[in-house]
């Protein structure tokens, strides 16, 4: 199981990479991360940076 560390302005998350369903660009340089069976997380960073973290690059 691969975990991804995602930083947020309200606190940080450690998410199972397999549970990430989608990414969407949001305002102020943030990205929404869709989690299977949960509400989306609003995290710091643009969509390309988050995709690279999730993809393991």
C-alpha positions in Angstrom: 0.0 0.0 0.0 1.5 3.3 -1.1 0.8 6.5 1.0 1.0 10.0 -0.4 1.6 13.0 1.9 -0.5 16.0 0.9 -0.1 19.4 2.5 -3.1 21.6 3.2 -3.5 25.0 4.8 -5.7 23.5 7.5 -3.4 20.5 8.2 -1.6 17.7 6.4 -3.0 14.4 5.0 -1.5 11.0 4.5 -3.7 9.4 1.9 -3.6 5.9 0.3 -2.7 6.5 -3.3 -5.2 3.8 -4.6 -8.1 5.7 -3.0 -7.5 8.9 -5.1 -10.1 9.0 -7.8 -9.6 12.4 -9.4 -7.8 15.8 -9.3 -9.3 19.2 -10.1 -7.6 22.6 -10.2 -9.0 25.0 -7.6 -8.5 28.6 -6.7 -5.3 30.2 -5.2 -2.9 27.6 -6.5 -4.7 24.7 -4.7 -6.0 21.4 -6.0 -9.1 19.3 -5.0 -8.3 15.6 -4.6 -11.3 13.3 -4.9 -11.2 10.4 -2.5 -13.2 7.2 -3.1 -16.0 7.0 -0.5 -15.2 10.4 1.0 -15.4 14.2 0.4 -12.7 15.9 -1.7 -9.6 17.3 0.0 -8.4 20.8 -0.7 -4.6 20.7 -0.8 -1.7 23.1 -1.6 0.0 22.8 -5.0 -1.0 22.8 -8.6 -2.5 19.8 -10.3 0.8 18.8 -12.0 2.7 18.7 -8.7 0.0 16.7 -7.0 -0.2 14.3 -10.0 3.5 13.7 -9.8 3.3 13.0 -6.1 0.5 10.5 -6.6 2.2 8.9 -9.6 5.4 8.5 -7.7 7.5 10.6 -10.0 
